């Protein structure tokens, strides 16, 4: 737990170290109503077909393939 100072106020934040990570999905306010990113890391096994399809879409923008079979 730490804090970030912005415009004369202290904002409490939690710092998490996880990685190496890659972005698996980007949500935009225009399409989804809010801004967010989805990240993935580590090895996965027993991936369902819909999830494999989701990751297949992002392989073209990654510099490496996610660790799943």
CORHU-V984621 format. One record per residue. N is the residue number from 1. PSI is psi in radians with two decimals (NA if undefined). Layout:
n = {N/N}
psi = {PSI/PSI}
This chain:
n = {1/2/3/4/5/6/7/8/9/10/11/12/13/14/15/16/17/18/19/20/21/22/23/24/25/26/27/28/29/30/31/32/33/34/35/36/37/38/39/40/41/42/43/44/45/46/47/48/49/50/51/52/53/54/55/56/57/58/59/60/61/62/63/64/65/66/67/68/69}
psi = {2.35/-2.91/2.69/2.34/2.22/2.14/0.96/0.38/2.65/2.19/2.10/2.37/2.73/2.24/2.22/2.29/2.02/2.33/3.06/2.50/2.78/2.66/2.18/-0.36/2.52/2.15/2.36/2.68/-0.59/-0.79/-0.62/-0.18/-0.05/2.88/2.26/2.84/2.67/2.26/2.68/2.63/2.84/-3.04/2.55/2.60/2.81/0.87/2.31/2.74/-0.76/-0.65/-0.67/-0.71/-0.69/-0.78/-0.54/-0.61/-0.56/-0.17/-0.58/-0.44/-0.13/2.66/-0.07/2.84/2.54/2.71/1.32/2.80/NA}
